[in-house]
Amino acid sequence: MSPPSTGVRPAEAAAGAPATAAARWRVRLGLPELAGQGRVVAATVLDAFGVGMFVPLSFLFFVLTTDLTVAQVGLGSAVATALSLPVAPVAGSIVDRWGPRTSLIANNLLVAAGYLCYLLVDSLPALIGSMLLVLCAERLYFAAWPAFVADLAEGAELDRWYAFTTAGTNASVGIGGAAGGLLLGSGWSSAAVSIVVVNAATSLVAAVLLMTPVRVRPAGPRPLTPPPPQPRSAAAREPTGPVDSATPAGTWAGWRTLFRDRVLLILMAAQAAFAFGWLIPTVVLPVYLVEVDRMPAWLPSTALTVNAVTIVLSQSLVTARVVAYPRTRVVSWAAVLMLGSIGLLAVGAAGRGIGTVVVVYAAVLLFTAGQILAGPATTAISATAAPAEARGRYLSVFNLTWALSAIVGPLLVGALIERHAGVFWAILAVLVALGGLGYRLADRWAAADR
């Protein structure tokens, strides 16, 4: 049996140039074809806005509305997270059986129910139960959403969709976070409860918006190793059936077969290492700059703002410029940029004064450039690496690589950053480098398997 087509395998054909001036501008700006996809965009934006509103309140809510202590809330959060990890493979099987659109609807309904349960929490077991419901829904989302987009588009259009939704959700989360922060700062006694209710409501509306089936709109595919241009047939340009139709299980449907594919295994290992780089703006910088370097607290906060704004403004434009290159090569470029950021922080941020501030912002911009390159590319690779009938299962396991960095990363920071900062930066650099090299190795193995 020949191996399935993957996101690192050059099996795609190049497409012709867009026919109209509007389409050409859309491609130059890195925007996907949105005609007929208004409900999808609206559901994504609304859902992200609700999440953004709740972000400033995520830990604080239970401290404000219950008699639980901060330590108890932290314990409950850790227990719920640990209990949700085994749910990921089950979520992947659900996506493969029900289809990604139906799974996304279920995700939104479960999230809404979980947030409404937050309003009833009055004990530690209730806290764990309600958080577990929300986290299980999130496991379903991370398996369903990339698969859903992979059914909407292919090739370069797939990267444009991921870039567009990344920028859009970042903007929507930011606006929602600002709205939630203002509401919390107003002093209104019911502000926290209102934010949770709004978050649940946006999830319900998103579920309703997704209930109308959407149709695939094939676009020009993007080769990872560009072959000579080949015209697409007229039939390939016609819309096909609803994207929600789940593919019947085939030879590749079993977990055992999935884990025998060395390309998939090296991709998961590469992403597990590469994901540690994403800890820089949210976990590493605040601790290193404030606790180790004794810099003002506004520096990591504004650096994170620079990171978010740059992604919103640049994501689609940058993706439009790199879609002609193999995705694995783009990921390796991103790794180089992130290594440059780590080098600047390790060497130039160990001091005070305006020079350190400049170095920090330069390092954040370098990291953000790498993040912008890697985001759509890694998501597209993960969404296309497994065959359609096993895509949900593969995505569910692939996304657990982020859980590894989320668990181990803070432990590394706590153990090394204060007294052994050099060792920490060296370990982080090695992990990011291994991640970039792992993606290139997967590309070579995929070529050898053809």
Salt bridges, closest charged atoms under 4 A:
GLU33 OE1 - ARG26 NE 3.81
ASP96 OD2 - ARG393 NE 2.55
ASP151 OD1 - ARG391 NH1 3.21
GLU154 OE2 - ARG232 NH2 2.91
GLU157 OE1 - ARG26 NH1 3.37
GLU157 OE1 - ARG160 NE 3.02
ASP159 OD2 - ARG222 NH1 2.34
ASP159 OD1 - ARG327 NH2 2.81
ASP244 OD2 - ARG101 NH2 3.45
ASP261 OD2 - ARG9 NH2 3.58
GLU291 OE1 - ARG294 NH1 3.98
ASP449 OD1 - ARG262 NH2 3.37
